[in-house]
Amino acid sequence: MDKGLGAGIGDIISHFQNSSCSDGVQEPCIWASPGGARKIDIGKQIFCNRSLNMKNIVAVGFDMDYTLAQYKPETFESLAYDGTVRKLVYDLGYPEELLEWSFDWKYMVRGLVLDKKRGNILKMDRHKYVKVAYHGFREMSKEEKVEAYGNTLIRDAFDEPDYALIDTLFSLAEAYLFAQLVDFMDNNPGKVSKSTDYVRMYKDVRAAVDLCHRDGTLKQMVAKDPKTYINEDRSIVPMLKMLRESGRSTFLVTNSLWDYTTIVMNFLCGSHTLDGGITCNSDWLLYFDVVITGSAKPGFFHEDNRANLFQVEPESGMLLNTDNGTPMPQVGDISPGLLLKEKNGTCRIFQGGSVGHLHKLLSIESSSQVLYVGDHIYGDILRSKKVLGWRTMLVVPELEREVELLWELRDLRKKLHLLRNERDLIEDQIHHLKWSLKSEGIDVDEQRKMCTRMDDLEFHKVWGQLMKTGYQNSRFAHQVERFACLYTSQVSNLSLYSPDKYYRPSEDFMPHEFDIIPL
């Protein structure tokens, strides 16, 4: 297993300088920054699981939603939650009092597992042992956890169809709503149909979410006011320019359709007016060689995918037939706008297709020449790496705050290792005392003293981390380690490093290996 680290620590490359901190630790500095190098914040660093030499990468691709476009959870997730609740009430017949519920967008985290049959929400370690479990919002006791998940001869795989993985930021709202419904049904048995169980409720939540997507409710709201729902990141355009100026191709592969994609990308990469507004145009296409919308990932990554590839006419959104990406003769007039773009050799826009089409469009000779950046462990990272052999970078927005906290507490780590050693000695003493109490010849006063001493020695501390469950890596951390060559908090962190950087594993600091206090 490869060990990873914060790329750039102690690593000196051309156009990339290091400066010493007050404590003597070498920290990386921004590549080619105006006025000289400056330090890269620990929360902005790129962490490396497997060595990746960017000089071998000829094309860099991006997902859009939750990768280039970081949605604001306090507005966008709340919008998704409210829309789902309305669908449950008005379309699926749930009680109207659900409309009074509110959403705590900070409550759920990625990496959790929903037990559909029991109505439980689980956090487990990399070996799939349940460490923390809630029934609705009630924490389960150790005995309840053992009864539910530790009393079988054959260990559960914790996979579909009985379980649901909370592996995307978009799924946090539906997980929260599921927990609310579990508590509601338990406390109000007469208000929910007798035929409705926890599994039925989860299916209804998923159906309500799908209804919100199908009727375009969410995307229409975002399209009207992108600034309310999407974080502005002024580093995206410089990052894309840097990659293209270094001679690499850039591409966008998104499941969103063209009408929504162009609105979001124009907001992220378009020209800003003096009053803070956005100029509506297609200038953002200058930063990409190929854009594929409606890609239907993860199916897009299968080489045997036979989906048709259509070219998109950007002004009208009209779809044109292609022969594996090559424009086909059209009956009647051909759009002058399309001819102009083809002639000038600028960005080509498509819908559908498969990874085979993409490789042909970009003249990719080897899958290992592609770096793909996404936010979804299964939809973006696992498939592209495991099926294709692409190099991968996972975007984990939650990582920024957690890494900053871990870095602040790095000295505490050393102390905790010493405390663990002391704890092991204490546990040995407790074990010895317990056996001594069972021995004959010890009077009542001596037994009382031993019991008092054991009460003083036994203790338990709790600390929760995204990447940890107790002293073990969490399931989410295990997936990150297995499938992501690189991972970081924001896609634009790529702009902080040289486009020719050689990312190497190290032993200094790695979020998924750094533990503080167990949960």
N, C-alpha and C positions, 0 to 999 in steps of 0.2 A: 504494500500500500504506500502510495506516495504521500509524503508529508508536505504541507503547504505553508505559506507564510505571506505576510504583507509584502507584495512585490515592491522592490525599490529600496528596502532597508539594506544598507551596506552595499548596494549594487550600483556601480558607477559606469555609466555609458556615455557615448557622445551626445552632446546637447543636453545632458542631464547631470546636474550637480547635486552634491550633498552638503549639508551644513550641520554643524554639531549643535546639540541642545545644551542647556545648562548642566544637565546631568551626564553629559558625555556620550549620550546615545545618538547614533547617526540617524537622521530622519530625511526622507526624500523631499525634493524640491520640485516645483512645477517646471516642466520642460518648456524651454524657449519662452519664458514669461517676460513681458516688457519690463525693462529696468533691472533685469537680473533675476536669478532664481530665488524663489521663496518656498517656504516649507509647504508640503502637502499635508493638510489636516488628516489625522489618523482615520477619521470617518469617511474620507474621500479616497482612500487607498484602494488599489486593486490587489486582491489576494489570489495566490496561485496554488492550485492543487497539483497540476502537472505542467512541466516546463513547456513554454510556448515561445518560439522565436518568431516575432512579428515579421521578420524579413522573409519568412516562408509563406506568409499569408498574402494572397493576391486579391481577395475579395472579402469585404466585411459587410455582414447583413444585420438587419435590425427588425425586431417586432415593433409594432406601434403602441398598442394599448398596454399601459403599465410598464413600458420600457422607455421609448422616447417620450410618450405622453404619460406623465405621472399624475393620476387623478387625486384630487383632494378628498380624503376619506370623510372629513366632516361635512362636505357638501355632496359629493358624488355618491358615496356609499349610503348616506342618509336618503338621497333621492331614490336609489335603487331599493332601499328598505321600504320607504313609503309606498312606492309603486307596487312592490310585492304584496304588502299588506292590503292595499286596495283591491288587488286581483283576488286575493284570498276571500275577501268579504263579498265583493260584488260579482265575481265570476264563479267562485267555488263554494259559496254559501256559509262561510264562517261568521261567527257572531260579530255584530257591528262594534262591540266594545274594543275589538282589536285596533280600531282606528285611533284610539286614545293612547296606544302604546308608543314608546319612544325608543330610539336606537342609541346605544353607547358604543361608538365606533372604536373606542380604545380597548374594549373588553376582550375580543377574540384575537388570536394570533395564528399565523400560518403554521402548518405542521401538525395540527390537531386531527383527530379521527372521530367521526360521528358513528355511533352504534345505533343504527336505525331501529333495530328490534327492541332494544332496552331503553332508548331515549337518553343515552349517555354520551358525554363528550370526553375524549381521552387524550392524554399526552403520554407518549411512550418513548422508550429509548431505542437505540439502533437495533437492538435484539428483539424488539416488539414486546417488551415487558411493560405492562401498564404501570406507570408510576403515579400519575395524577388522574383522577376521574371525577366527573360531576354528572349527577342526574339532574338535567335541567340546570338550575343554578345552585343546587345543593351538593356540597362536596361529599363524596362517598367515603365511608370508613375503610380502613384496611381490610376488615373482615368482608365487607361488601365487594371490594375489588377482588379478593381471593375467590369468593364464591362465584363471581361472574366470569372471571378471566384466568383463574389459576387452579381450577379444580378438574381440568380435563386431561386425559392421557395424551391426546393429540392437540398441540398448540394451534390456536387460531391464526390464520394468515392475515386477518384484519383487512381484507380486500372486498371489493364489490362481489356480490350485490348486497351483502348484509351491512357493509360499512361504507362510509363516504369520506374521502380524503379532503381536508381543507388545505389545499395547496396553492390557491391563488388569492390575491387580495380581494377580488370581487366576491369570493365565496364567504367572506367574513360576515357579511350582513345576513345571508341566509342561515349561517350557523347560529348566529345570535337569535334570529327569529325562531329557529327550530327549538332552541333551549327555552324560549318564552312559551312556546306552544306546549312543550312537555310539562312545564309547571302549571300552565293554564288547565290542561286536561286533568292533571293529577288533583288539582284543587277545586275544579268545577266539573265533576263527572257528568252532570246533567246538561251542561251547555254544549257538549260535543257529542256527535252521533255515536251510538254504541258500536257501530261498525267501523269507527275510526280508531286505529291504533297508531303507535309511533311511526311505523313504516308508512302507513297511509298519509300521515301528516307530513313526513319528509317528502313523499312524492308530490303532495299538494304544493309544498313550498317550491320545489323544483319546477312544477308546472306553472306556478305563478311567476317565477323568474323568467321562464321561457316566454310567457305571454307578454311580459314587459319588453323583451327583446324583439319579439315578432311584430308588435304593433308600433315599434319605433319610439315609444314614450321616452326612454332614457336619452337616446341619441338626439332626438329633436330638442330636448331641453339643453343639452350640451352645445348643440350647434347654434342655438340662439344666443348663448352667453358662455363661450369657452373659458373666459377668464375666471368665472365663478367656480368652475369644476376642474380645471386643469392648472397645474403649477407651471409658471413660466420658468424656463431654463435657458438663459442667454448663452450657455456654453455649448449647446447642441450644434449650432451653425459653425462655430470655430472648429469643433471636433470633426464635423463632416468635411469641412474645407481642408483640414490638416490631412485627413485620410486620403482625400482625392488628390491633393497636391503631392502626396508621397507616391503616387502612381497606382494606388489601389482602386479597384472598383467598389462601389457601394450599392447596396440594394435594400429594398424594404419588402418584407413579406408579412401581410396582415390578413386576418380573417374579416376585417371590416371592409365594406364595399366602398367604391370610389367616392360617392357623394359625401360620405362621412369622413373618409380618409383625407380628402383634400381640405376640408374645413379644419380638422385637427392639425394637420401638418402645416397649413398656412398660418395657423395661430402660433405654432412652435417655431417656425422658420421664416415667417413672412416679415415684411418691413413694418417697423413700428412708427406711427406718426408722433408728432410733438405732444399731442394730448394723451398719449398712451394707447391709442387705438391701433388696429391692425389693418394694413392695406390688403384688400382681397385680390390676389392674383395667384399665378402658378409658379412664382419664382423659386419656390422650395424644390421644384423638380430639378433645378440645376445642381442639386447636391447628391443626386442619385443617377445611376446608370439604368437600373431596372426597378420598377415598382410593380408588385403583384398584389392585388386586392382579392378579397373573396377566396382566399387560398384554401380554406377548409382544413387547416392544421388540426391534428397531427397527420391526417391522411395524406397531406401534401408531400410529406417526407418519404413516403413509400415509393420505391422505384417502379413497382408494378401498377402504380396509380395511372389510370387511363383517362383522367378528367381532361376535357377539352380546354384549350388555352385560347382565350379571346383577347383581342387588343381593345383597349379602351380609348375612345376619342375624348380627350379631356374637357373640351368646351361643352359638349352635349351629354357626355357619359354614355354614348352609344357604343355597343359592343360589336366588334368586327371579327369575322372568322380569320383564323391564321392556320398555317401549316407548320406546326411545331414552332411557332413564334415568327415565322416568315409571313408577311401580309399576303393574303390571297386576293386575286382580282375580284373586284366587286361589280355587281350588276348595277348600272346607272352611275350617277355622279359619286366621286370619292371626295371625302372631306378635304378641303385645301389645308386645314389646320394639321391634319394627320400627315399629309405629304410634306409639309414644311418641317415638322419635327423629325420625320425620317431622314429628310435631306440633310438637315443640320446635325444629325447624329446625336441629338440630346436624349434625355430620358425616355425610355419606352415603358408604357403603362399597360398592364394586362390584368385579366381576371381569371381565376381558376388555374388549371394546369397542374404540374407536378414538379418535383425537384429535378427531374430529367430535363424539362424545358428550361429551367433556370440555369443549369450547368451549360446547356448549349448556348443560351443567350449571352452568358458571360465568358464563354470559352474556358470553362474550368476543366483542367486536365486531371486533377486529383482532389478528392473530397477533403483531404487534410490541408488544402490551400485556402479553405474557407473558415472564417471565424463568424459565428452567429451569436447575436446578443438577444436574450429574451428574459422574461420574468417567470415563465411557467415551467416548473420542473418537468412535467410530463408532455405538455403540448409543444414546448419549444426546445428544451435542453435534452431530455432523455432520448427522444426520437431522432433528433438531428445528430446526436453523438453516437448512440448505440446502433442505429440503422445505417447511417451514412458515413460516420467517421469524421464529421465536421468537428472543428475545434469550437468550444462553447464558452460563453461568459454569461453567468446568471446575475440578474439585477435584483438585489434584495434591499429595498428602501429602509426596512426596519433595522438594517445592519448599522447604519450610520450612528444612531444614538447608542446602540449597544456596544459598539466598538469603542466609542469615546469613553463610555463608562468603564469598560474593561481596562482601557489604557490608564485611566486615572487610578484604578485599583491594582495596578500591576505589582506594586510593592507588597500589597496585602497578600498576593498569591504566594510569595515566598514564606510569609508568616503562617499561612494556612497549611502549607506543606509540613512545616514544623509542628503545627498543632495536630495534624493528622497522625504524625508519628507518636505524639504524646497521647492522643486518643487511643491508638492501638495498645499502648502500654497500659492505659487505664482500663481498657476493656479486658485485658489479660488479668489485671488485678481483680476486676469485678467477677470474672469467671472463677478465679481462685477463691474469692470470698464466698461465692455461692456454694461451691463444693465444701468449703470449710464449715459452713452452717449445717450441712448435712452430717458432719462428723460427730461422733460421740465425744463426751468429755468436755464440751464447751458450755459454760453456764449461761443463764438467761441474760445477765448483764452484758456479757461479751457478745452474745448474739444481737442484742439491741444496738450495741455500738457498731457492729458490722453492717446492720441494715441501714443505720443512719449514714454511714460512710458511702454505701452504695447509692443512696438517694442523692448525695452530693456529687457523685462521680458521673451519673447518667445525665446526658444532655442531648439536645437536638437543635440544629440551626437550619434555617430555610432561606434559599435564595434562588430565584427563578431566572433562567436565561433562555433565549430563543434557541440557542445551539446546544443546550445541555438539559439533561433530565437526571438529577442526582450527579454522580460522577461519570455517567455515561453520556456520550453524544446523543442528542435527541434524534428522532427519526428524520426530522427535517434536515438536521446537520449531516446525517448519514447520506441522504440523497444528494445534498450539495457536494459532499466530498466525492461521491461516486460518479456523478454525471457532469459536473461543471469543471472545466479546465481552469477557469478564472471566475471570481465572483466579487461583486462590489455593490455599493449602495445606490449609485446612479450611473446611467449609461454615459453621461457626459464626463465622468471621471477619466475616460479614455483620453480626453484632451489634456490631461495633466502629465501624460507620459509621452515619450518619443514614439512616433509611429513605427520605429524600428526596434523598439524595446525587446529585450529577451527576458521574459518573465521566468523566474526560477524559483523552485521551492526553497524554503529556508526553515530554520528552527527558532527564530526570534519571537514571532507573534502570529497566531492564527486564531481567528474567532471561534471556529468550531473545535479547537483543542484547548481553549483557555477557559478554565473553570474557576469559580469563586467559592460559592457556598451552595450546597446541593438543594434541589427541590425534589 
